[in-house]
Amino acid sequence: MSQRAEYISKMETQLEKLNEKMSSLESGAQEAKEEARQTYKEEMGKLRAKSKTALAKLEEIKASTEDSWETMVGDMEKMHDALTHSFFSLFQIPTGGAAEKSSKPGHADAASKT
């Protein structure tokens, strides 16, 4: 498997995990008080928008050539990190410290702890 394919696969998995967690938390929010539920809905809307943006960037990477995909990795990493940080901040979930990253594209594991 190429480095590009590995990267795409890892990002898909990480974004899917975050989206699954968001869905699970949305289900639990139905039991919250009305005021908390409204705040929660607004924050979840922001998270969903970030998720859509990250998924769109991932689609760009999928459509890119083997030679050009690496130039898009930086933006993808920033989007993924912002989404992950927002998610964990919103729900005050400990992340166990900063995620370790390789300096090489294709080795992002920022959400592997999710």
N, C-alpha and C positions, 0 to 999 in steps of 0.2 A: 504494500500500500504506500502510495506517495505521501510525502510530508503534507502536502496540501489536502489530500483526502483524509489523512489522520486528523488534521486540524479541524476540518469541516465536521467530521464525525464527533470529535470531542465537544465542539461548540454546540452542535445540535443537542447532544446529550445534556450538557450543562443547562442550556436554555429550557429544554423540556423539563428537567428537574425543577427549576425555579418556577416555571409555569404550573407544574403539578402542585407545588407547595402553595402557590398563590391561590389556586382553586380550592385546595383543602382549607386554607385559612378563610377564604370567602364563605365557605359552607358554615364554618364555626361562627362567623360574624352575624349570621342570621339570628343568633340567640342573644346578641348584645343589645344594650339599651339603645333607644332611638338616636340620641345625640352621638354616642360612640359609633353607632352604625353609619351615620352620615359622614363623620370624619373618616372612618374606615373606607367607605365607598370612594371618597375623593382621593385618598392616598392610593387606593388600589387602582383607580383610573390612571393616576400618574405612573404607577409601576407598569400597568398594561401598555401604556404608550411607549415607555422605554423598551419594553420587551418587543413590541412591534418594530421599533426602530432597529434594535439589535438583530431581529430576524431578517429584516430587509437588507441590512449590511451583510449578513451571512449569505443571503441569496446572491448578492453582488459577487461575493467571493466564490460561490459555486459557479457562477457564470463567467468568471475570469479565466484567463489562460494560466497555464503552469508558470509562465514567466512573470506574470503581473500580479498574482494573488498576494504575494508577500508584502507588496506596498500597501495593501488594505488592512493588514493584520493590526497595525497600531490603532487605527480607528475602531476596529472590532473589539480589541482589548479594552479600550477606554469605555466603550458602550457597555460591555459586559461587566466591567468593574463597577461602573456607576449603577447599573441595575442591581448587581449583587449587594453593593453597599446600601443602596436605598432599601432593598428588601430586608436586609438584616437590621438596619437602623429602625425601620418602621415597626418591626415586631420585636425589637430589642433581643434578638437571638444572638448569643455568643458565637463567634466564628472560630474560636480557638487560636486566634492570632492572625497575623497577616498571611495571606496565601503566598506560597513560594512560586516563583515563575522562572522559567528558563529564559535566557536572552534570545534564544532561537525561536523563530516562528514555528508554530505547530506543536508547541509544548505548553500550552496554557492549561493550567489546572486550577484556576481560581475558584471554581464552584465545585470542585470534586469533593469538597467537604460538605456539600449540601445534600 
